[in-house]
């Protein structure tokens, strides 16, 4: 198995991932919710419940709220509280207010999104360079614990160093191990402020692109299939996909033109 995974370029731990499970009915509803949320990330549980009713789904708001919590999704709009850090975790100030992003490796950002599978679901995390939209590193996990985010951070820091690293206030990113690793590397830590809905907008756009151009198109059934699909897609995104906002250059071309 070790040799087969090496030939495929697949991390052996990824092969043994088991997708998190729910009932078939809940998985179907979660797929619908994820697609609608990706289209309209400002929809909260009330609007998503109403939208499901319009699709002929008999579901109450309490169920929608529970599924959204499982998926790690919440509406993007100004509100009193955003993603919450773990108990006792330090929350760092937002450092990018009014900042001009003018060069690669000035600001990196990380986030996590829900990924549907035919028989379960996974979570996908990524680190992106704000200036070039280049994806520095990414990881899959079947839980929302912080270990896979720390592993992803180590890979990213092995390729370079940003001046500022921005995240939301989720427990994975406020964890002492995560922030201490950034500080040890001489990186300033920035976290989205409460009520600021667009602080991590570049990663949110990345999730929309990945889902509509790959995940929804192929409808992966298993974790190894998803892993191989993303191993194919992210090089395409970085090296071949032209971005209008980058003057029709690729993220890799802009990131390497330093």
C-alpha positions as CSV (number, residue, x, y, z in Angstrom):
1,X,0.0,0.0,0.0
2,X,2.9,2.4,0.8
3,X,4.3,1.8,-2.7
4,X,1.0,2.2,-4.4
5,X,0.3,5.5,-2.6
6,X,3.8,6.7,-3.6
7,X,3.2,5.9,-7.2
8,X,-0.1,7.9,-7.1
9,X,1.5,10.8,-5.2
10,X,-1.0,10.3,-2.5
11,X,-0.3,10.7,1.2
12,X,-0.9,7.3,2.8
13,X,-2.9,8.9,5.6
14,X,-5.2,10.4,3.0
15,X,-5.9,6.9,1.6
16,X,-7.2,5.8,5.0
17,X,-9.4,8.8,5.6
18,X,-13.0,7.9,6.2
19,X,-15.5,10.6,5.2
20,X,-17.6,11.9,8.0
21,X,-21.1,10.4,7.8
22,X,-24.7,11.5,8.1
23,X,-27.9,9.8,7.0
24,X,-28.5,9.7,3.3
25,X,-31.4,12.2,3.6
26,X,-29.2,14.7,5.6
27,X,-26.4,14.3,3.1
28,X,-28.8,15.2,0.3
29,X,-29.9,18.3,2.2
30,X,-26.4,19.2,3.0
31,X,-25.4,19.1,-0.6
32,X,-28.4,21.4,-1.5
33,X,-27.4,23.8,1.3
34,X,-23.8,23.8,0.3
35,X,-24.6,24.7,-3.3
36,X,-27.0,27.4,-2.4
37,X,-24.6,28.8,0.3
38,X,-21.8,28.8,-2.3
39,X,-24.1,30.9,-4.6
40,X,-25.3,33.2,-1.9
41,X,-22.9,33.1,1.1
42,X,-24.9,35.9,2.8
43,X,-27.9,33.6,3.4
44,X,-28.4,32.6,7.0
45,X,-30.5,29.7,8.4
46,X,-33.8,31.6,7.9
47,X,-33.3,32.3,4.2
48,X,-31.8,28.8,3.6
49,X,-34.8,27.2,5.2
50,X,-37.2,29.3,3.1
51,X,-35.2,28.4,0.0
52,X,-35.4,24.7,0.8
53,X,-39.2,25.1,1.2
54,X,-39.3,26.6,-2.3
55,X,-37.5,23.5,-3.6
56,X,-40.2,21.3,-2.0
57,X,-38.2,20.2,1.0
58,X,-40.1,19.8,4.2
59,X,-37.5,20.8,6.8
60,X,-37.6,23.1,9.8
61,X,-35.1,25.8,10.7
62,X,-33.7,23.9,13.7
63,X,-32.6,21.1,11.4
64,X,-31.0,23.5,8.9
65,X,-29.1,25.2,11.8
66,X,-27.8,21.8,13.0
67,X,-26.7,20.9,9.5
68,X,-25.0,24.2,8.9
69,X,-23.1,23.7,12.2
70,X,-21.9,20.3,11.1
71,X,-20.8,21.8,7.8
72,X,-19.0,24.6,9.5
73,X,-21.0,27.2,7.5
74,X,-22.4,30.6,8.6
75,X,-23.7,33.6,6.7
76,X,-21.2,36.2,5.6
77,X,-22.6,39.5,6.8
78,X,-21.8,42.0,9.6
79,X,-23.0,40.6,12.9
80,X,-22.1,40.7,16.5
81,X,-20.1,37.4,16.6
82,X,-18.1,35.6,13.9
83,X,-16.2,32.2,14.1
84,X,-15.2,31.7,17.7
85,X,-11.8,30.8,19.0
86,X,-11.2,28.2,21.6
87,X,-11.5,28.9,25.3
88,X,-8.5,30.9,26.4
89,X,-7.1,31.3,23.0
90,X,-5.6,34.6,22.1
91,X,-7.4,36.6,19.4
92,X,-5.0,38.9,17.4
93,X,-6.0,42.3,15.9
94,X,-6.9,42.8,12.3
95,X,-3.8,44.3,10.6
96,X,-5.1,44.9,7.1
97,X,-7.5,47.8,7.5
98,X,-6.7,50.3,4.7
99,X,-3.6,48.3,3.6
100,X,-2.6,48.2,0.0
101,X,-1.7,44.7,-1.2
102,X,1.1,45.3,-3.6
103,X,3.3,42.2,-3.8
104,X,3.4,38.5,-3.4
105,X,4.1,37.1,0.1
106,X,2.9,40.3,1.6
107,X,-0.3,38.6,2.9
108,X,-1.3,35.0,3.1
109,X,-4.7,33.8,4.3
110,X,-6.2,30.5,5.3
111,X,-9.7,29.1,5.6
112,X,-11.7,25.9,5.8
113,X,-14.7,24.8,3.7
114,X,-17.2,21.9,3.6
115,X,-16.8,19.4,0.7
116,X,-19.7,17.0,-0.1
117,X,-19.1,13.4,-1.2
118,X,-21.6,10.9,-2.4
119,X,-21.6,9.0,0.9
120,X,-20.2,11.5,3.4
121,X,-18.3,14.7,3.5
122,X,-14.8,16.2,4.2
123,X,-13.3,19.5,5.1
124,X,-10.9,21.3,2.8
125,X,-8.4,23.9,4.0
126,X,-6.1,26.1,1.9
127,X,-3.5,28.8,2.3
128,X,-3.7,31.5,-0.5
129,X,-1.4,34.4,-1.4
130,X,-3.7,37.5,-1.5
131,X,-1.8,39.4,-4.2
132,X,-1.5,36.6,-6.8
133,X,-4.4,34.3,-5.6
134,X,-1.8,31.5,-5.7
135,X,-2.7,28.4,-3.5
136,X,0.4,27.8,-1.4
137,X,-0.8,24.6,0.3
138,X,-4.0,22.7,1.0
139,X,-5.2,19.7,3.1
140,X,-8.3,17.5,3.5
141,X,-9.7,16.3,6.8
142,X,-12.8,14.4,8.1
143,X,-12.9,16.5,11.3
144,X,-12.5,20.1,12.2
145,X,-9.7,19.6,14.6
146,X,-6.6,21.8,14.1
147,X,-4.0,19.1,13.3
148,X,-4.5,19.2,9.5
149,X,-4.3,23.0,9.5
150,X,-1.0,22.9,11.3
151,X,0.3,20.3,8.9
152,X,-0.8,22.6,6.0
153,X,0.9,25.6,7.6
154,X,4.2,23.7,7.9
155,X,4.1,22.8,4.2
156,X,3.3,26.5,3.3
157,X,6.1,27.9,5.4
158,X,8.4,25.4,3.8
159,X,7.9,27.3,0.5
160,X,8.1,30.9,1.7
161,X,7.3,33.4,4.4
162,X,4.5,36.0,4.3
163,X,4.8,39.3,6.1
164,X,1.2,38.9,7.5
165,X,-0.9,35.8,7.9
166,X,-4.7,36.5,8.1
167,X,-7.4,34.1,9.3
168,X,-10.8,34.1,10.9
169,X,-11.2,33.5,14.6
170,X,-12.0,29.8,14.3
171,X,-10.5,27.5,16.9
172,X,-8.1,25.9,14.4
173,X,-6.4,29.2,13.8
174,X,-6.5,30.7,17.3
175,X,-4.9,27.6,18.7
176,X,-1.6,28.4,20.4
177,X,0.3,25.8,18.3
178,X,-0.9,27.5,15.1
179,X,-0.2,31.1,16.1
180,X,3.1,30.2,17.9
181,X,4.4,28.6,14.7
182,X,3.7,31.8,12.7
183,X,5.4,34.0,15.3
184,X,8.4,31.7,15.4
185,X,8.7,32.2,11.7
186,X,8.7,35.9,12.1
187,X,5.2,36.3,10.6
188,X,2.6,38.9,11.9
189,X,-0.7,37.3,12.9
190,X,-3.9,39.0,11.8
191,X,-7.5,37.9,12.5
192,X,-10.7,39.0,11.0
193,X,-12.5,41.5,13.2
194,X,-16.1,40.9,14.5
195,X,-18.7,42.3,12.1
196,X,-16.2,42.4,9.2
197,X,-17.7,40.2,6.5
198,X,-15.2,40.6,3.7
199,X,-11.8,40.3,5.6
200,X,-11.2,36.8,4.0
201,X,-12.9,37.4,0.7
202,X,-10.1,36.0,-1.5
203,X,-10.4,32.6,0.1
204,X,-14.2,32.7,-0.2
205,X,-13.8,33.3,-3.9
206,X,-11.4,30.4,-4.1
207,X,-14.0,28.0,-2.6
208,X,-16.6,29.1,-5.1
209,X,-14.2,28.5,-8.0
210,X,-13.0,25.1,-6.7
211,X,-16.6,23.8,-6.1
212,X,-18.1,25.0,-9.3
213,X,-15.2,24.0,-11.5
214,X,-14.3,20.7,-9.9
215,X,-16.2,19.3,-6.9
216,X,-19.7,19.8,-8.1
217,X,-18.7,18.8,-11.7
218,X,-17.2,15.4,-10.8
219,X,-19.3,14.5,-7.7
220,X,-16.6,12.5,-6.0
221,X,-17.8,9.4,-4.2
222,X,-14.7,8.5,-2.1
223,X,-11.9,10.3,-0.3
224,X,-9.2,9.0,-2.5
225,X,-11.1,10.1,-5.6
226,X,-11.5,13.6,-4.1
227,X,-7.8,13.7,-3.2
228,X,-6.8,12.8,-6.7
229,X,-9.2,15.2,-8.2
230,X,-7.9,18.1,-6.1
231,X,-4.3,17.1,-6.8
232,X,-5.3,17.5,-10.5
233,X,-7.3,20.7,-10.0
234,X,-5.0,22.9,-7.9
235,X,-2.0,22.7,-10.3
236,X,-4.5,23.7,-13.1
237,X,-5.8,26.6,-10.9
238,X,-2.2,27.8,-10.1
239,X,-0.5,27.1,-13.4
240,X,-3.1,27.3,-16.2
241,X,-6.3,29.0,-15.2
242,X,-6.3,32.7,-16.4
243,X,-7.7,35.2,-13.9
244,X,-9.3,38.4,-15.2
245,X,-8.4,40.2,-12.0
246,X,-4.8,39.4,-12.7
247,X,-4.8,40.8,-16.2
248,X,-5.4,37.3,-17.6
249,X,-2.3,35.9,-16.1
250,X,-2.1,32.8,-14.0
251,X,-1.6,32.9,-10.2
252,X,1.7,31.1,-10.6
253,X,3.0,33.7,-13.1
254,X,2.1,36.6,-10.9
255,X,3.4,34.9,-7.7
256,X,6.7,34.0,-9.2
257,X,7.2,37.5,-10.8
258,X,8.8,38.9,-7.6
